[in-house]
Amino acid sequence: MSTAPADRDLGRPILDSPLVRGAMWLRWTGHDGIRTLHQGADPARGWTERDVDGLDGWVALVDGRIVLAARPGGGLPEPVVHAEAWQAGATLHAALAQHPADQDEEDEGDGYEGDDQEHGLLGGIRHRVRRWAAGMTREDLQQALHRARVDERAADRYADAGHEAAYATADTIRAEWQRVRDHTVETGAERYDPDHDTALQHALRRERHRRDVADCAREAAHRAGRPAACSPPSASAWAAARHWGPAC
């Protein structure tokens, strides 16, 4: 399987198509060999990529798997490889039409959720825990985790109706101490260093990716609300186009 775009450092997205039935194509400043297809601000439904797994050309991917087609005359399916990006895009559209993505599924991956900030990864409870933990030894981290567990049990025992937020906060603090302690032990580090917290950096990258896609979705929606600057392409124009959508 190929790594999902949200898990890679692709740079910043650039809107590469007009909004069509809520869908948009994005290209990326740090990787010219990828185009991602999004429904609004949702994660990529699929993407097209050049030179994947040693294949010479563009392929379509859904859930990280290359779209396959049966060989003429039978035999095992083989990857559908195209010379141009727009051809792989057409293949991706066809594959998604046959197997629509479930837009209700939650995006899995880093396991983080927002806390008391709009972007919990960048501030709030978890950020404070990481700041406190910076430079702590594994023994110090274990003691801090023990105290957090005690606080969590106390909050759970004495939480009154209408004051559930106290337990939720204690649970979030305990969970982050647990993650920081586990990360430090698993990596064999003597002390916790947020700058080398790979799980944290991965989560921050995914958060930045989500915000960038949302910004492009707003831009696409804004452009869609303007009077059309040119007419939609004909079938022949679409087939001849190198990039997604008409060139206005």
C-alpha positions as CSV (number, residue, x, y, z in Angstrom):
1,M,0.0,0.0,0.0
2,S,1.1,3.6,-0.7
3,T,1.3,6.1,2.2
4,A,-1.7,8.4,2.3
5,P,-1.1,12.0,1.4
6,A,-1.9,13.2,4.9
7,D,1.0,11.2,6.3
8,R,3.5,12.8,4.0
9,D,5.2,16.2,3.9
10,L,3.8,17.3,0.5
11,G,4.2,21.1,1.1
12,R,1.2,23.3,0.7
13,P,-1.8,22.5,-1.5
14,I,-2.8,24.5,-4.6
15,L,-6.4,24.4,-6.0
16,D,-6.1,22.6,-9.3
17,S,-9.7,22.4,-10.5
18,P,-13.0,24.2,-10.2
19,L,-15.5,22.8,-7.7
20,V,-17.6,20.1,-9.5
21,R,-20.4,18.5,-7.6
22,G,-18.6,19.4,-4.4
23,A,-15.3,17.7,-5.5
24,M,-12.0,19.4,-6.1
25,W,-8.5,18.4,-7.2
26,L,-5.4,19.6,-5.3
27,R,-1.8,19.6,-6.4
28,W,1.1,20.1,-3.9
29,T,4.1,22.4,-3.8
30,G,6.4,19.8,-2.4
31,H,5.5,16.9,-4.7
32,D,4.7,17.4,-8.4
33,G,3.8,13.8,-8.8
34,I,0.6,13.7,-6.7
35,R,-2.9,15.0,-7.3
36,T,-5.5,14.5,-4.5
37,L,-9.3,14.3,-4.9
38,H,-11.4,15.7,-2.1
39,Q,-15.1,16.0,-1.4
40,G,-15.3,19.4,0.2
41,A,-12.9,19.7,3.1
42,D,-12.8,15.9,3.7
43,P,-9.6,13.9,3.5
44,A,-8.6,12.7,0.1
45,R,-11.1,10.2,-1.4
46,G,-8.3,8.9,-3.6
47,W,-5.4,10.3,-5.4
48,T,-3.2,9.9,-8.5
49,E,0.5,9.5,-8.3
50,R,3.4,9.1,-10.7
51,D,6.1,6.4,-10.6
52,V,4.6,4.4,-7.7
53,D,6.2,1.0,-6.8
54,G,8.5,1.2,-9.8
55,L,5.6,1.7,-12.3
56,D,6.5,4.1,-15.1
57,G,3.6,6.5,-15.3
58,W,0.5,7.7,-13.4
59,V,-1.8,5.4,-11.4
60,A,-5.0,6.0,-9.4
61,L,-5.1,4.9,-5.8
62,V,-8.0,4.3,-3.4
63,D,-7.3,3.6,0.3
64,G,-3.7,3.4,-0.6
65,R,-4.2,0.6,-3.2
66,I,-3.5,1.0,-6.9
67,V,-6.6,0.6,-9.1
68,L,-6.3,-2.7,-11.0
69,A,-7.9,-3.9,-14.2
70,A,-8.2,-7.4,-15.7
71,R,-5.7,-8.3,-18.4
72,P,-7.1,-8.9,-21.9
73,G,-7.9,-12.5,-22.3
74,G,-8.1,-13.2,-18.6
75,G,-5.4,-13.6,-16.0
76,L,-4.7,-11.8,-12.8
77,P,-5.6,-8.0,-12.6
78,E,-2.7,-5.6,-13.2
79,P,-2.2,-1.9,-12.3
80,V,-3.8,0.6,-14.7
81,V,-0.9,2.8,-15.7
82,H,-1.3,6.0,-17.7
83,A,1.1,8.4,-19.4
84,E,-0.8,11.5,-18.3
85,A,-2.2,12.6,-14.9
86,W,-5.7,13.4,-16.4
87,Q,-6.0,9.8,-17.6
88,A,-5.3,8.5,-14.1
89,G,-7.8,11.0,-12.8
90,A,-10.5,9.6,-15.0
91,T,-9.6,6.1,-13.8
92,L,-9.9,7.2,-10.2
93,H,-13.4,8.8,-10.9
94,A,-14.5,5.5,-12.4
95,A,-13.2,3.4,-9.5
96,L,-14.9,5.7,-7.0
97,A,-18.2,5.5,-8.9
98,Q,-18.1,1.7,-8.6
99,H,-17.1,1.8,-5.0
100,P,-18.2,5.1,-3.4
101,A,-16.2,6.2,-0.4
102,D,-18.0,6.2,3.0
103,Q,-18.0,9.9,3.8
104,D,-19.3,9.1,7.4
105,E,-16.2,7.3,8.4
106,E,-13.9,9.1,10.8
107,D,-10.3,9.8,9.7
108,E,-8.2,7.4,11.6
109,G,-4.5,7.8,12.3
110,D,-2.9,9.9,15.1
111,G,-5.6,9.2,17.7
112,Y,-5.7,12.8,18.8
113,E,-8.9,14.8,19.4
114,G,-9.3,18.5,20.1
115,D,-9.4,19.6,23.7
116,D,-9.9,23.2,24.9
117,Q,-8.6,24.9,21.8
118,E,-9.8,25.0,18.2
119,H,-6.7,22.9,17.3
120,G,-5.9,20.9,20.4
121,L,-2.6,19.8,19.1
122,L,-1.3,23.3,19.1
123,G,-2.4,24.4,22.5
124,G,-4.5,23.5,25.5
125,I,-4.2,20.6,27.9
126,R,-1.9,18.3,25.9
127,H,0.4,21.1,25.0
128,R,0.8,22.0,28.7
129,V,1.6,18.3,29.6
130,R,4.3,18.2,26.9
131,R,5.7,21.4,28.1
132,W,5.9,20.1,31.7
133,A,7.3,16.8,30.5
134,A,10.2,18.3,28.5
135,G,13.5,17.2,30.0
136,M,11.9,14.7,32.4
137,T,13.6,11.3,32.9
138,R,11.7,8.1,32.5
139,E,11.4,7.8,36.3
140,D,10.0,11.3,36.6
141,L,7.5,10.6,33.8
142,Q,6.4,7.4,35.6
143,Q,5.8,9.4,38.8
144,A,3.9,12.1,36.9
145,L,1.7,9.4,35.3
146,H,1.0,7.9,38.7
147,R,-0.2,11.3,40.0
148,A,-2.3,11.8,36.9
149,R,-4.0,8.4,37.4
150,V,-4.7,9.3,41.1
151,D,-6.2,12.6,40.0
152,E,-8.3,10.9,37.3
153,R,-9.7,8.4,39.8
154,A,-10.5,11.2,42.2
155,A,-12.2,13.3,39.5
156,D,-14.3,10.2,38.5
157,R,-15.3,9.5,42.1
158,Y,-16.3,12.9,43.1
159,A,-17.7,14.2,39.8
160,D,-21.2,15.6,40.3
161,A,-23.8,15.8,37.6
162,G,-23.1,18.8,35.4
163,H,-19.4,18.8,36.3
164,E,-18.3,16.1,34.0
165,A,-15.7,18.4,32.4
166,A,-13.4,17.9,35.4
167,Y,-13.2,14.2,34.8
168,A,-12.8,14.8,31.0
169,T,-9.8,17.1,31.7
170,A,-8.2,14.7,34.2
171,D,-8.7,11.8,31.6
172,T,-7.0,13.9,28.9
173,I,-4.1,14.8,31.1
174,R,-3.6,11.2,32.2
175,A,-3.8,10.0,28.5
176,E,-1.1,12.5,27.4
177,W,1.2,11.6,30.3
178,Q,0.7,7.9,29.4
179,R,1.5,8.6,25.7
180,V,4.6,10.7,26.6
181,R,5.9,8.1,29.0
182,D,5.3,5.3,26.6
183,H,7.0,7.1,23.7
184,T,10.1,7.9,25.8
185,V,10.4,4.2,26.9
186,E,9.8,2.8,23.5
187,T,12.4,5.1,21.9
188,G,15.0,4.3,24.6
189,A,15.5,8.0,25.4
190,E,16.8,9.0,28.8
191,R,14.6,12.1,28.8
192,Y,11.5,13.3,27.0
193,D,12.2,15.7,24.1
194,P,9.1,17.1,22.3
195,D,11.3,17.9,19.3
196,H,11.9,14.1,18.8
197,D,8.4,13.0,19.5
198,T,7.7,11.3,16.2
199,A,4.0,10.6,17.1
200,L,3.5,14.2,17.9
201,Q,5.1,15.4,14.7
202,H,3.0,13.0,12.7
203,A,-0.1,14.3,14.4
204,L,0.8,17.9,13.8
205,R,1.5,17.2,10.1
206,R,-1.9,15.6,9.8
207,E,-3.5,18.6,11.5
208,R,-1.8,21.0,9.2
209,H,-2.8,18.9,6.2
210,R,-6.5,19.0,7.3
211,R,-6.4,22.8,7.8
212,D,-4.8,23.3,4.4
213,V,-7.4,21.2,2.6
214,A,-10.2,23.1,4.4
215,D,-8.7,26.4,3.2
216,C,-8.7,25.1,-0.4
217,A,-12.3,23.9,0.0
218,R,-13.3,27.4,1.1
219,E,-11.4,28.9,-1.8
220,A,-13.1,26.5,-4.2
221,A,-16.6,27.2,-2.8
222,H,-15.9,31.0,-3.1
223,R,-14.8,30.7,-6.7
224,A,-17.9,28.5,-7.5
225,G,-20.1,31.4,-6.3
226,R,-18.7,33.7,-8.9
227,P,-20.1,34.1,-12.4
228,A,-18.4,31.5,-14.7
229,A,-15.4,32.9,-16.5
230,C,-15.6,30.2,-19.2
231,S,-17.9,27.4,-20.2
232,P,-17.4,23.8,-19.0
233,P,-15.2,21.7,-21.3
234,S,-16.6,19.4,-23.9
235,A,-15.8,15.7,-23.7
236,S,-13.1,16.1,-26.3
237,A,-11.6,19.1,-24.5
238,W,-11.6,17.1,-21.2
239,A,-9.8,14.2,-22.9
240,A,-7.2,16.5,-24.3
241,A,-6.7,18.6,-21.2
242,R,-3.4,18.0,-19.3
243,H,-4.6,19.5,-16.1
244,W,-7.8,19.1,-14.2
245,G,-10.7,21.3,-15.4
246,P,-10.9,24.0,-18.0
247,A,-8.1,26.6,-18.3
248,C,-9.8,29.9,-17.7
